[in-house]
Amino acid sequence: MNWKGKNVLITGIGGFVGPYLGESLLEKEAIVFGLVRKRADGVKTKSLEDKGIENDVKLIGGDLTDITSLANALDASDPDFIFHLAAQSFVPRSFENSLETQQINCIGTANLLDAVRIKDIDAKIVFAGSSEEYGLVISSSNHHEQAQKKHQSIFPEVENIPEVPIKESNPLRPMSPYAVSKVYGDFLMRNYYHSYGMDNVVSRAFNHEGAGRGPMFVTSVITNQIMKLKFGEISKINIGNVNAFRDWSHVRDIVKGYVLLAEKGKSGEVYNQGSMRTNSVLSYILLGLKEAGWNIDKIETFNGEKMVKEPVDMDHSKIFGIGFEKTAVDRMMLEGELEYTILDKGIYAHTDKGKIAVEFNPERFRPAEVPILFANTKKIQKTGAKIEYKLNHIIKDQLNYYLKKENRL
Ligand SMILES: C[C@H]1O[C@H](OP(=O)(O)OP(=O)(O)OC[C@H]2O[C@@H](n3cnc4c(=O)[nH]c(N)nc43)[C@H](O)[C@@H]2O)[C@@H](O)[C@@H](O)C1=O
């Protein structure tokens, strides 16, 4: 498809993904408009400045919760395509500020859809849904059994049949207000397609990371702390639930997917976006330490219990099709009843440069957790989507970002 001269409106262009998408569409010679929230000191453009595209995108001040501002943004941009990325996207914040999340993510999406409908704008909309919509997913992994049992009471219809890798047809069992808000947007997009013939496509992207990822998300929390360790600014790693598994992609691969969905995605349909690999938070830490120059000999809990018999192959990208039994977390669970020891305290990673403490902080745990996410992306692959970045490339990009002192927090 030729993007030259096409008008594109990106909501949330000032966030993490928006600047990457804006940059990619500018390279294709599209005319990029971006909705940014107005603040007393003007519009927020730091993430666009970091990419050097702040003068190339046409910024429109507005707010999803104010339908008039959306109508104005549609007038100003006359879009052929809309990428609706704007959202309150941090899961813990959605527990603390549930209504704010519903206002922005639910009402905001409804406002955008209605503004497009009422103004009779002929634009294709790509909506940023989320893998969080799947929520409680049944895996065959032993160590998730406890978490699954605990939450099964919320979803009594759950059967114990493994559901990973997760297809688009998987039941949605959202586990946070954020996840519920994305289910709302996902269904409303499709409803407006069925009801009014609007050209709406839903992306359900699994976690995506890279330089500039918000500092509160776990991969930033980890890589920021690893670089601080490296420079002697802290002496240990502070983290929450290391047993969670996520399907982490590079943001650039997901952005390519968004563009392909705009070009080839079918209206009214849903497409997973992810890497088809899954790794634990603990693996991200260990792999991060390795990338930053530490060689890990063994891992043990603070109580001196051994967690792995030998160093683990920490890039699990090849495990698809085999199961997750070979990951560090699974091994430690298979070796004994270590779950509570681990969750309460922490581990030491013994390295060639001394031992590093990884402390599990109960304040970083969530009221409800999504134990595992692992994408089946066969559907989007038919549009030509491919994952190019390996996990260690993503980690390297993030470590390089935090190499700069001014980026470390
Ligand atoms: C696709 C989806 O992706 C993201 O949602 P998320 O998966 O909640 O991302 P996260 O990086 O905050 O957490 C990942 C996992 O890591 C665990 N974890 C442990 N320790 C810490 C910790 O210290 N901080 C954080 N944030 N998480 C921690 C935490 O409990 C969770 O299991 C958003 O972009 C969302 O908008 C979205 O749509």
The ligand as an ORCA input file, in Angstrom:
! r2SCAN-3c Opt
* xyz 0 1
  C       0.052     -6.070     27.130
  C       0.075     -5.306     28.417
  O       1.442     -5.150     28.808
  C       1.658     -4.362     29.957
  O       1.016     -4.921     31.087
  P       1.726     -5.802     32.196
  O       1.917     -7.187     31.697
  O       0.974     -5.595     33.444
  O       3.179     -5.126     32.251
  P       4.200     -4.861     33.435
  O       5.513     -4.662     32.776
  O       3.737     -3.760     34.332
  O       4.170     -6.211     34.304
  C       4.555     -7.449     33.790
  C       4.614     -8.483     34.889
  O       5.723     -8.183     35.730
  C       5.347     -8.361     37.105
  N       6.230     -7.543     37.952
  C       7.082     -8.014     38.883
  N       7.715     -6.996     39.495
  C       7.243     -5.862     38.906
  C       7.553     -4.494     39.133
  O       8.362     -4.130     39.982
  N       6.891     -3.592     38.338
  C       5.983     -3.984     37.382
  N       5.374     -3.050     36.609
  N       5.674     -5.290     37.179
  C       6.304     -6.205     37.934
  C       3.900     -7.936     37.127
  O       3.262     -8.435     38.307
  C       3.402     -8.525     35.820
  O       3.043     -9.850     36.006
  C       1.111     -2.971     29.726
  O       1.763     -2.371     28.633
  C      -0.386     -3.038     29.446
  O      -0.830     -1.754     29.076
  C      -0.666     -4.039     28.383
  O      -1.602     -3.871     27.598
*
